[in-house]
Amino acid sequence: MDVALQVLFSGCALGMIYAVIAFGYQLTFATSGTLNFGQGEALAVGALVGLSVVPFTGYWLMLPAVLVFGALYGVCVERISVRPALKVKSEGWIMATIAVGIIIKNVAENIWGKEDMRFPSPVSEAPLKIFGANLLPMEIIVVVGALALMLVIELFNRTSIYGKAVVATAADSDAAGLMGINTSQVVSFSFALSCAAASFAGVLVAPLTLAGAGMGGALGLKAFAVAIIGGLTSGLGAIVGGLVLGVSETVTGYYFSTGYKDVPGLVLLLAVLAVKPAGLFGKTAIRKF
């Protein structure tokens, strides 16, 4: 029972990291119908920037700097990779975002090196005993921090003028444009939020793992699977999908073999796509011709 709880706790922490990145995918898809396939690299570089800044500021003061960096990175990705393709109604943004991600990864390897590095934890690394299971304090911070970030973004979208512009653009970009909303700026803003969320996820997960230029590839891909499983239009779906994938991976890795830990999530992805292509909580779009 103690081991089962420990595996569950670890799975929830991992799942919330997936959920934050998946939430970023949803932000850009809602406003522009596009995705940043370099999202994992935003997480990795966010962690590396945080690693460089944290000796001077400490962990908590480092967080705003990483969020600003992630936002600026997202704006650059949108301007370079997405906006030109949207202007000509091309699908070129797919390869363009992948290309930018590869370039950023190579630049990061040349700046910080290819070796993974230890990221200092802001809290004690001694595990806490909860119902007999060991729980790392950083795992609690991961879950709370991930939920807090998504809640802040949701509240911003529901209560602020600019947030309502984001919601309006997501609902109908053409109608939003006719109402005087600068939809291009809204799309840029959604990419800024998306990459800021990924960078934030990077500095949350790095103390539990290691920081490195290659740390974001697998996380970004799995988070995309989470976004598909939960539905690209549902914030709740990102949380549920992340928790399901995170727990299934840790359970499989502990009770069977780490070599099979990716299998349950991929099987679930295939099953969801076969039964409900829009995702568990997603809504199927109806197009009128």
QUIMO-V716226 format. One record per helix or strand of 3 or more residues. SS is the DSSP state (helix for helix, strand for strand). FROM is the first residue (numbers start at 1). TO is the last residue. If there is no record, write none. Layout:
<<SS/FROM/TO> <SS/FROM/TO>>
This chain:
<<helix/2/32> <helix/39/57> <helix/59/87> <helix/93/112> <strand/128/130> <strand/133/135> <helix/137/159> <helix/161/171> <helix/173/178> <helix/183/205> <helix/216/230> <helix/235/255> <helix/258/260> <helix/263/275>>
